[in-house]
Amino acid sequence: MFVTNSKLMFRLNNQIKITISKQFLGTSRNLFHPVREKMSDNAVEILDSPEFKSVLSPELHSVAAPFLQNGYDVRIVGGAVRDILLGLQPKDVDLGTNATPEKMIQLFKQHNIHFIETGLNHGTITAHVNKQDFEVTTLRIDAETDGRHAKVEFTQNWKLDAERRDLTFNAMSLGLDGSLYDYFGGKEDLSNRRVRFVGDPELRIKEDYLRILRYFRFYGRIASVEDNHDHSTLNVIRECADGLKKIAVERIWMEVSKILTGNYTPSILHHMYELNVSQCIGLPTYSKESMQELTRAWKEHNIHPLQPETLLCSLVNTAEEAENLARKWKLSNAEKALGKFVTQHREPKPHEHVLKPYQDIIVSAPYKHVRSLNKSYVLETLHYLGRHDHAQEINTWCIPVFPITGGHLKKLGVKPGPEFGKMLGKLKEIWKESYYTVSEADLLEKAKSLIEG
């Protein structure tokens, strides 16, 4: 009887769990009906698209439920709303709420939700559920701005929070019931593929001068025409460009790297030079030749994606200039190394077998991981040059291993020192000249003759 009752309770418990799960994954309009403020009538429509439904995961509901159950409002904000309206699957889902940071912490602790205080001064806490992260930020206004940073004050007003954002399509919010809140015409701007600042462009830019670069970055992502900028906006950018000198180079590179790999890059960079933006962020001095090289490389990027540092270095002439530019912009060591390599090796390497010079670069590295790294650099260089078929050949090429090691020479009686390295280098050159076919035995015989000679 005990076993039967246990099985019955197990079935009942599971049935309850299944029922709750179905409620969580259902329409969510009843269970997660947001606490509406008076201006909630500003919801322009109810979304019911596949892209919207796809973000309503159990993990999202786990994060949102404590807020809604305790009378707080919570909405999807930022890029996720923009992507959903564009018919794209959002990579990340950020949330806004009228709960204070202290209240967020209390709710997360009460419901055993792991969280990280990622930006507490600005009201941001990251909730972590089932390997998914959700940035949750308290509604805020900018109390003070200096063109780089802002001191914020928290608010209960969604429109005031939206008002402090940069572009209209980044200022929308989306309730978990599908209600779209659009205070500044962001949806219409998206439909018209128009990039427009929230309110007065000059005020928005002077709050954070990085918004100049964000304007160009989003133009390359949203616009459907290469050169359809609003001239009054460009005039404001020209007047404010000098403020970019205040911005940290790491933030500059974060935006420029996306501009370089976006749409209409040559046209956008032409405007940036014309408006004094490029000069203020430290891009290389303008020249017709460098812009032609960038345009050529960017066209190859549209055939096979290139790294942003590769495209950046198309604006310089030498490996030394590439290294100096990377250092100035505080690029990572990996970015710096790739940019320098491509710049150094992008000039023609005449040879009867066109891939041989690049293969030699790869096999010359002493260690396996360096050979693999060199191979990736060579692939990037070949794609940069538009030699995509050759890149495919290198990609499928099995890197041969030089059969002689220092141990072989020691057995032959060669003592460590300058001559040791020279002999190993001579043997490796013989091996490369044979197209990596000469055998270990033949190389050892050659080593013996070098010792005797």
C-alpha positions, 0 to 999 in steps of 0.5 A: 500500500505504501508503494502504491501511495508513493507512486500515486504521489509521484504521479500527482507531483509530476502532473502538477509540475507539468501543469505549471510548466505548460503555464510558464511556456504558454501565452504568458499574457495571463500568468505574466501580465505586467503591472501597468503604469498609466502610460502603458496605453503607449503600447503600439501593438501586441507582437506574436511573431516566431522571433518573439516567442523564441525568447520566451524561454523557461530561463527568461520566465525564471528571471522575470517571475519574481518581479511580476509576482511582487508587483514590479514591471519587467520588459525586454529592452535594447537590441533584442527588441530591435532584432525581433522586429527585424525578424532576427533571433536575438543573441542576448536578451536584456531586461529593464525593471522598475525594481531598484538594484537592492530589491533585485538582489533581494528577489534573486536571493529569495528565489535562489537565482544566481546573480553577479553585480556587474554594474551596480552603480548603474543599476545593472545585475546579471542573472544566470540561469541554466548557462544563460545570462540576463542583464537586468537594469533598473530604469534610470535617467542621466543626472550628469553627463560629461561626454564619456560617463554618466551619473544616473538616478533611478526612476519608475518612468519607462519613457524617461528611461527610453529618452536617455538612449541613443537611437530610436530603435534602441529605445523601445521595450517589449513586455512579456505579453508581447506589448511593444512600447515605442515612445519615439518612432523606433519601429517606423524608423526600422521599417524605413531603414532610417537611423535617427537619434532620440530627440535632439541629436546634439544633446544625445551626442554630447551626453556620450560622444561615442554615439557618433560612432554608434550612429555610423555602426548602425547605419551600416547595419540598418540602412538599405541605401549606401548614402542616405544620411540626414544632412542635418545629423551629419552637420551635428556630427561634424560640430561634435567630432572633437569630443571623441578625443575624450573617449577611451580607445578601447571603446573606440575600437569596439565600435570601429571594428563593427563599422569595418565589418558592416555594410557600406564601410568605404562610404561610411569611412569617407564620411568619417574622414570628411566630418573630421571623425577619423582624425579625432579617433586616430585613424591613419591619415587619409590617402586616396591609395589607402582608401582604394586598398580598404575598398578592395579588401572590404569587397573580398570581406563580402566574399569571405569574412575578414577580421576587423584588424585586417581591414583596419591595417589596409589603411597603413603601408608597413608592418611597423605602421600596423604595429604602431596603430594596434598599440595606439588603439590597445588592440589585443596581442592576437589582433596586433599579431594578425594585423602585422602579419597580413600587412607584412605578407600581403605583397606579391611573393613570386614563385613558380609554385604560388603557394610554396612561399606561404607553406614555407612560412607555416613549416618554419615555425618550431612548434606545432601550435605556432605552425597552426597559428601561422596557417590561420594567418596565411589563410587570412592573408590569402582571403585578404588578397582575394585568392580564395581558391588558394586559401582553400588549398592551404586549409586542406593541406596537411602540414608536414613535420621536419623530421630532424630534431636537436636530438639527432644532431646530439647523437652525431656529436654536435655540441649545443651552441651557435653551430648547432643552430646553424646546422639545424637551419641548413638542414631545414632549408634543404628539406624545404627546397625538396618540397618537404620530401627528403627523408630523415636518413638523407638529412642525417647523411647530409648532416654528417657531411657538414660535420666532416666538411 
